[in-house]
Amino acid sequence: MKPFLYDFFIQLYGFSIRLAAAWNPKAKAWIEGRKRFPKFTPEKKRIWFHCASLGEFEQGRPLLELLKNKFPHYEIVLSFFSPSGYEIRKNYPLADHVIYLPLDTPKNAQRLIENINPALVIWVKYEYWFHYLTKLKSKNIPVILVSGIFRKSQPFFKPYGRFWKNILKCFKIIYVQDEASIQLLQDIGMTNTAISGDTRFDRVCAIATENKDLPEIATFTKNNFTVVAGSTWEDDENLLAPFIQNNKSVKFIIAPHEISTSNLNRLKVKFQSAIFYSDWKNDLTSRSHVLIIDNIGMLSSLYKYASVAYIGGGFNKSGIHNTLEAAVYGKPLFFGPNYQKFMEAVSLIDKGGAFSVTSSADYKEKLTKLMQDEKKLQNAGSVSLEFVQSNLGATSIIADYVTENRLLTN
């Protein structure tokens, strides 16, 4: 790809978002959030963290918090590309500025970088914006990619990938999650690479340590066998429905990915005996065996009360949601067939801590075997916990690099 073609597609993308804003709330939020160009006072030292969305923020959060603690005199600028990340974390207390990343044009890149004037930039996992990264390199501002994951299908590794390969050269160092990513990068001559592992392991461990008790959830489960289904979509709920309807002695907690009124009403129709969490917490007498979570922010704490967890998204093109949030509590995991892009899911299946299911009958068969074999249930949970514990430490590796190379000063 040539830079002028890249610019054409960026402008086309911006135009399509503006068109979609007429009927799509997320597109409208994307446009509205970028109407004001961010400005900063020039005299401050700053670290700039960029995250595509909420998941990448949670991935980079352990490093952000460690660097903020270690270098408190630096301001933190946190940028998001997606409204779903910005809207939920716009008041994040450890960030001095939370902003939308303006569209990647030469003018926007020049203005934003001059305004922030960062001492260090942390790019979380992916999003390879040509003008931002090349402008940062031209100004000799160090950029670190953290928790990167690379696959052979990406354009960097194609015969036409020279343009994208040059973007990778803008990073001072690329920290990746696994050996396969290192090998792919080395095969195209990239030497600014190192394995750190995935900072998400550190994050979920911190969440579990700080975890709040939810006595109303304990009341609901009452020591019954409990399935917590997190970030579910309609295909996931269709798969779960027959087992839920035919197993009233098993408690189910469903935390849907989308909590719009229309989606919650759809779930209430599908699971007619279910009760919403907002109703349950005010009246703990309901005998329903299905609890629908109608808020955002509880899921990571809910998994503690599960006997097994079902992770949603496995029937979508984008794949499954965060498996580690449940694995850190030592829970066996179930999810749909589209998990191959997620190293931790592949590893957990190989080790026996997770199970992929393709249909309601498949789910019933595999879950029933676990329910009937306490030893197998406990072993699968132990595998999940040991997997998380054996992969801790990525945050410290990256922070040590920052300190040892004097990228930030006290």
C-alpha positions in Angstrom: 0.0 0.0 0.0 1.1 3.5 -0.8 0.7 6.4 1.7 -1.8 8.2 -0.7 -4.0 5.0 -0.8 -3.8 4.8 3.0 -4.9 8.4 3.3 -7.8 7.7 0.8 -9.1 4.8 2.9 -8.8 6.8 6.1 -10.8 9.7 4.6 -13.3 7.2 3.3 -13.6 5.6 6.7 -14.2 9.0 8.3 -16.9 9.8 5.8 -18.7 6.5 6.3 -18.7 7.0 10.1 -20.2 10.5 9.6 -22.9 8.9 7.4 -23.6 6.2 9.9 -23.9 8.7 12.7 -27.3 9.6 11.4 -28.8 6.3 12.8 -26.0 4.6 14.7 -25.4 5.8 18.4 -21.9 4.5 18.5 -20.9 6.2 15.3 -22.6 9.4 16.6 -20.5 9.2 19.8 -17.4 8.6 17.7 -18.1 11.8 15.7 -19.2 13.9 18.7 -16.2 12.9 20.8 -13.8 14.2 18.1 -15.4 17.7 17.6 -13.1 19.3 20.1 -9.4 18.8 19.4 -7.5 18.1 22.7 -5.1 20.7 24.0 -2.6 20.5 26.8 -0.4 23.0 28.8 3.1 22.8 27.4 5.2 22.6 30.5 4.1 19.2 31.8 5.9 15.9 31.3 3.6 13.2 30.0 3.2 9.5 29.3 0.8 8.7 26.5 -1.1 5.4 26.5 -3.2 4.5 23.5 -5.8 1.8 23.6 -8.3 0.8 20.9 -11.1 0.1 23.3 -12.0 -1.0 26.8 -10.3 -4.5 26.5 -7.0 -3.0 25.5 -7.3 -0.5 28.4 -7.7 -3.3 30.9 -4.7 -5.0 29.2 -2.5 -1.9 29.6 -3.8 -0.8 32.9 -1.3 -2.7 35.1 1.6 -1.0 33.3 -0.2 2.4 33.4 -0.7 2.1 37.2 2.8 0.9 37.8 4.4 3.7 35.8 2.2 6.3 37.5 3.2 5.0 40.9 6.9 5.0 39.9 6.9 8.3 38.1 4.1 10.3 39.7 5.3 13.7 38.4 4.4 12.6 34.8 0.9 13.3 33.6 -1.0 10.4 32.0 -2.8 10.9 28.7 -5.1 8.1 27.8 -6.5 7.9 24.3 -9.2 5.7 22.9 -10.3 5.0 19.3 -13.6 3.5 20.3 -16.5 5.1 22.1 -17.0 1.9 24.2 -13.6 2.5 25.8 -13.8 6.2 26.1 -17.3 6.4 27.6 -16.6 3.8 30.3 -13.2 5.2 31.3 -13.4 8.9 30.6 -13.3 9.5 34.4 -10.5 7.1 35.1 -8.8 8.7 38.2 -5.2 7.9 37.3 -5.3 9.5 33.9 -4.9 13.3 33.9 -6.4 13.5 30.4 -8.8 11.0 28.7 -9.3 11.7 25.0 -10.5 10.3 21.7 -7.8 9.7 19.2 -8.4 12.0 16.2 -8.6 10.4 12.8 -5.1 9.5 11.5 -4.3 12.3 9.1 -0.9 14.2 8.8 -2.4 17.3 10.3 -4.1 15.6 13.2 -0.9 13.6 14.0 1.2 16.7 13.9 -1.1 18.8 16.1 -1.8 16.1 18.7 1.8 15.0 19.2 2.9 18.7 19.5 0.2 19.3 22.1 0.9 16.2 24.2 4.6 16.4 23.7 5.0 12.9 25.3 8.2 11.6 26.8 7.1 8.1 26.2 4.2 6.5 24.3 2.7 3.1 25.1 0.6 1.4 22.4 -1.5 -1.5 23.7 -1.7 -4.7 21.6 -2.5 -3.3 18.2 -3.8 -0.4 15.9 -1.0 0.6 13.6 -1.8 4.2 12.7 0.7 5.3 10.0 0.8 9.1 10.6 0.9 9.0 14.4 3.6 6.4 14.5 5.8 7.8 11.8 5.5 11.3 13.3 6.5 10.0 16.7 9.5 8.3 15.2 10.6 11.4 13.3 10.5 13.3 16.6 12.6 10.6 18.3 9.8 10.0 20.9 10.1 6.3 22.0 7.0 4.2 21.4 6.6 0.7 23.0 4.0 -1.8 21.8 2.9 -4.0 24.7 1.1 -7.4 24.7 1.4 -7.6 20.9 0.1 -10.7 19.1 0.9 -11.4 15.5 -0.6 -13.9 13.0 0.6 -14.9 9.5 -2.6 -13.6 8.0 -1.7 -10.0 8.9 -0.5 -7.7 6.1 3.0 -7.3 7.7 3.8 -10.8 6.5 2.4 -10.6 2.9 4.4 -9.9 -0.2 2.7 -6.5 -0.4 3.4 -5.7 3.3 6.3 -3.3 3.0 4.2 -0.3 4.0 3.0 -2.1 7.1 6.4 -3.4 8.0 7.8 0.1 7.9 5.1 1.1 10.5 6.5 -1.6 12.8 9.9 0.0 12.6 8.5 3.0 14.3 8.4 1.2 17.6 11.4 1.3 19.8 10.6 -2.2 21.0 7.7 -4.5 20.4 6.8 -6.7 23.4 4.8 -9.8 22.3 2.9 -12.5 24.0 4.4 -15.6 22.5 7.2 -17.2 20.6 5.2 -17.6 17.4 4.8 -13.8 17.2 8.6 -13.3 17.7 9.3 -15.8 14.9 7.0 -14.1 12.5 8.5 -10.7 13.1 12.1 -12.1 12.9 11.2 -13.7 9.6 10.6 -10.3 8.1 13.8 -8.8 9.6 12.3 -7.1 12.7 14.9 -7.1 15.5 13.2 -4.6 17.9 11.2 -7.4 19.5 11.1 -9.3 22.8 8.7 -11.7 24.7 7.1 -10.3 27.8 3.9 -12.3 27.9 0.5 -10.7 28.3 -0.1 -8.0 30.8 -3.8 -9.2 31.1 -2.6 -12.0 33.4 -1.3 -9.3 35.8 -4.5 -7.4 35.5 -6.9 -10.2 36.2 -4.8 -11.3 39.2 -5.0 -7.8 40.6 -8.8 -7.7 40.0 -9.1 -11.1 41.9 -7.0 -9.8 44.8 -9.1 -6.6 45.1 -12.3 -8.5 44.4 -15.4 -7.3 46.3 -17.8 -9.8 47.9 -21.3 -9.8 46.5 -23.5 -11.2 49.3 -26.7 -10.9 47.2 -25.0 -13.2 44.6 -24.0 -15.6 47.3 -27.7 -15.6 48.4 -28.8 -16.4 44.8 -26.4 -19.3 44.3 -26.9 -20.8 47.8 -24.1 -23.3 47.2 -25.9 -24.7 44.2 -24.0 -25.7 41.1 -23.8 -22.4 39.2 -23.0 -21.4 35.7 -21.9 -17.8 35.1 -22.2 -16.9 31.4 -20.3 -13.7 30.7 -20.4 -11.3 27.7 -23.0 -13.4 25.9 -24.5 -12.8 22.5 -27.8 -14.2 21.1 -26.0 -17.3 19.6 -24.5 -18.1 23.0 -27.9 -17.7 24.7 -29.6 -19.9 22.1 -27.0 -22.6 22.9 -27.5 -22.3 26.6 -31.3 -22.1 26.6 -32.2 -25.8 26.4 -30.0 -26.8 29.3 -31.2 -23.8 31.4 -34.9 -24.7 30.7 -34.4 -28.4 31.6 -32.1 -28.0 34.7 -34.0 -26.0 37.3 -31.6 -27.1 40.0 -28.7 -25.4 38.4 -28.3 -21.7 38.9 -27.5 -19.5 35.9 -26.2 -16.0 36.0 -26.2 -14.4 32.5 -24.2 -11.1 32.0 -25.0 -10.2 28.3 -22.6 -8.2 26.2 -25.2 -5.7 25.3 -27.4 -4.2 28.1 -29.7 -2.1 26.0 -33.4 -2.1 26.9 -34.3 -4.0 23.8 -31.7 -6.7 24.4 -32.7 -7.1 28.1 -36.3 -7.4 27.1 -35.4 -10.1 24.5 -33.6 -12.1 27.2 -36.6 -11.8 29.6 -38.8 -13.2 26.9 -36.4 -16.1 26.2 -35.9 -16.9 29.9 -39.4 -16.1 31.2 -38.7 -17.2 34.8 -35.6 -15.1 35.0 -35.1 -12.1 37.3 -33.0 -9.0 36.6 -30.3 -8.2 39.1 -31.6 -4.7 39.7 -34.9 -6.3 40.9 -33.2 -9.2 42.8 -30.9 -7.1 44.9 -34.0 -5.3 46.3 -36.0 -8.4 46.9 -33.9 -11.6 47.6 -37.0 -13.9 47.9 -37.4 -14.8 44.2 -37.1 -18.5 43.5 -35.9 -18.0 39.9 -32.9 -20.1 38.9 -31.8 -17.5 36.2 -30.4 -14.1 37.1 -29.8 -11.6 34.3 -27.2 -8.9 35.0 -28.6 -5.6 33.8 -25.5 -3.4 34.5 -21.9 -3.1 33.5 -18.9 -3.7 35.8 -19.9 -6.8 37.8 -18.7 -9.6 35.6 -15.2 -10.0 36.9 -16.5 -10.3 40.4 -19.3 -12.7 39.4 -17.0 -15.4 38.2 -15.9 -16.1 41.8 -19.4 -17.5 42.5 -19.3 -19.9 39.5 -18.9 -23.6 39.4 -18.1 -23.3 35.8 -18.0 -20.3 33.4 -19.3 -19.8 29.9 -17.5 -17.2 27.9 -19.5 -15.5 25.2 -18.5 -14.4 21.7 -17.4 -17.8 20.4 -19.9 -17.7 17.5 -18.9 -14.2 16.4 -16.2 -13.3 13.8 -14.3 -11.3 16.4 -14.2 -14.4 18.7 -14.5 -15.0 22.5 -14.3 -12.4 25.2 -11.9 -12.4 28.2 -11.3 -16.0 29.4 -8.7 -14.9 32.0 -11.3 -13.1 34.2 -12.8 -16.5 35.0 -9.7 -18.6 34.9 -8.0 -16.6 37.6 -10.6 -17.9 40.1 -9.8 -21.5 39.1 -13.0 -22.2 37.0 -13.4 -24.6 34.2 -14.4 -22.7 31.0 -16.8 -23.3 28.1 -17.0 -21.2 24.9 -18.0 -21.5 21.3 -15.9 -22.7 18.4 -14.3 -19.4 17.3 -11.4 -19.2 19.8 -8.3 -19.9 17.6 -7.1 -16.3 17.6 -6.8 -16.3 21.4 -3.6 -18.0 22.7 -4.9 -18.4 26.2 -8.0 -20.2 25.0 -6.0 -22.6 22.8 -3.6 -23.3 25.7 -6.4 -23.9 28.2 -8.1 -26.4 25.9 -4.9 -28.2 25.3 -4.2 -28.4 29.1 -7.8 -29.5 30.0 -9.0 -26.3 31.7 -11.4 -25.3 28.9 -13.9 -26.9 26.5 -15.2 -25.7 23.2 -18.8 -26.4 22.3 -20.6 -26.2 19.0 -24.2 -26.9 19.9 -26.7 -27.3 22.8 -26.2 -31.0 22.7 -22.5 -30.7 22.8 -22.7 -28.3 25.7 -25.1 -30.6 27.6 -22.8 -33.6 27.2 -19.6 -31.9 28.3 -21.1 -30.0 31.2 -23.0 -33.0 32.5 -19.7 -35.0 32.6 -18.1 -32.3 34.7 -21.1 -32.1 37.0 -21.1 -35.9 37.5 -17.3 -36.1 38.2 -16.2 -33.9 41.0 -12.5 -34.8 40.6 -12.6 -33.9 36.9 -14.3 -30.6 37.8 -11.7 -29.7 40.3 -8.8 -30.7 38.0 -10.1 -28.5 35.2 -10.4 -25.6 37.6 -6.9 -26.1 38.9 -5.5 -26.1 35.4 -7.1 -22.7 34.8 -5.7 -21.2 37.9 -2.2 -22.6 37.4 -2.2 -21.3 33.8 -2.8 -17.8 35.0 -0.3 -18.0 37.8 2.4 -19.3 35.5 2.0 -16.4 33.1 2.4 -13.5 35.5 5.1 -10.9 35.2 4.8 -9.1 31.9 4.1 -5.7 33.5 7.4 -5.8 35.5 9.4 -6.8 32.4 8.2 -3.8 30.5 8.5 -1.4 33.4 12.1 -2.6 34.0 12.9 -1.9 30.4 11.6 1.7 30.8 13.7 2.2 33.9 16.9 0.6 32.7 16.8 2.5 29.4 16.0 5.8 31.2 13.0 6.5 29.0 11.5 8.3 32.0 13.4 10.3 34.6 12.7 10.8 38.3 
